[in-house]
Each structure stands twice: as structure tokens, then as C-alpha cells.
Amino acid sequence: MTTTTTQSLALPQARSSSNVTSLIGAVLLGSVIVFATGFSGTSAAHNAAHDMRHANAFPCH
């Protein structure tokens, strides 16, 4: 009779609070970028994202 033994390694799991914090940070950063560019007085920054904002129904003028 042959006995086979397998061992599994426990990989560290990311904590869910860390995932939530990362998600909130990404949403806040994205919102700041979108609104700062959307209402920027600099025409270069405004024109750089102009078409994408209109495609997503973001009012910029």
C-alpha cells in the first residue's frame, strides 16, 4: 500500500479593509482628476480630455 501526502502552503490574504481603502482612494483620485480637468481654466488640460468627457456625458461647458 502506498500513502501519498500533500502539503499546502497558506498564502497571505489581503484584508478586506485594505481593499475597501484602496477602492475609496482610487475613486477619490479619479474624481479629483476628472473634475479638475473638466473645470480647469487651462485650455490644454481641458482639450486633452474633451472628447472622453463628452462621451461619458460629463458637462464641461
C-alpha positions as CSV (number, residue, x, y, z in Angstrom):
1,M,0.0,0.0,0.0
2,T,1.3,3.4,-1.0
3,T,0.5,6.6,1.0
4,T,0.7,10.0,-0.7
5,T,1.0,13.0,1.5
6,T,0.4,16.5,0.1
7,Q,1.1,19.8,1.9
8,S,-0.4,23.1,1.0
9,L,1.0,26.4,1.8
10,A,-1.2,29.1,3.3
11,L,-0.8,32.2,1.2
12,P,-1.4,35.5,3.0
13,Q,-4.8,37.0,2.2
14,A,-5.3,40.7,1.7
15,R,-7.5,42.2,4.3
16,S,-10.9,43.4,3.1
17,S,-10.4,46.7,4.9
18,S,-7.3,47.2,2.8
19,N,-9.3,46.5,-0.4
20,V,-12.0,49.0,0.6
21,T,-9.4,51.7,1.5
22,S,-7.8,51.2,-1.9
23,L,-11.1,51.4,-3.7
24,I,-12.1,54.6,-1.9
25,G,-8.7,56.1,-2.7
26,A,-8.9,55.2,-6.3
27,V,-12.5,56.7,-6.6
28,L,-11.4,59.9,-4.9
29,L,-8.3,60.3,-7.0
30,G,-10.2,59.6,-10.2
31,S,-12.9,62.1,-9.2
32,V,-10.4,64.8,-8.5
33,I,-8.7,64.2,-11.8
34,V,-11.9,64.3,-13.8
35,F,-13.3,67.4,-12.1
36,A,-10.0,69.3,-12.0
37,T,-9.6,68.7,-15.7
38,G,-13.2,69.4,-16.5
39,F,-13.3,72.8,-14.9
40,S,-9.7,73.8,-15.5
41,G,-9.1,77.2,-16.9
42,T,-6.1,75.9,-18.9
43,S,-7.2,75.1,-22.4
44,A,-4.5,72.4,-22.9
45,A,-5.8,70.4,-19.9
46,H,-9.4,71.0,-21.0
47,N,-8.8,69.9,-24.6
48,A,-6.7,66.9,-23.6
49,A,-9.8,65.1,-22.1
50,H,-12.5,66.9,-24.0
51,D,-13.8,64.1,-26.2
52,M,-13.8,61.5,-23.4
53,R,-15.7,63.7,-21.1
54,H,-18.4,64.3,-23.7
55,A,-18.5,60.5,-24.5
56,N,-19.3,59.9,-20.8
57,A,-21.8,62.8,-20.6
58,F,-19.6,65.0,-18.4
59,P,-20.6,68.6,-18.8
60,C,-17.6,70.8,-19.4
61,H,-19.1,73.9,-21.0
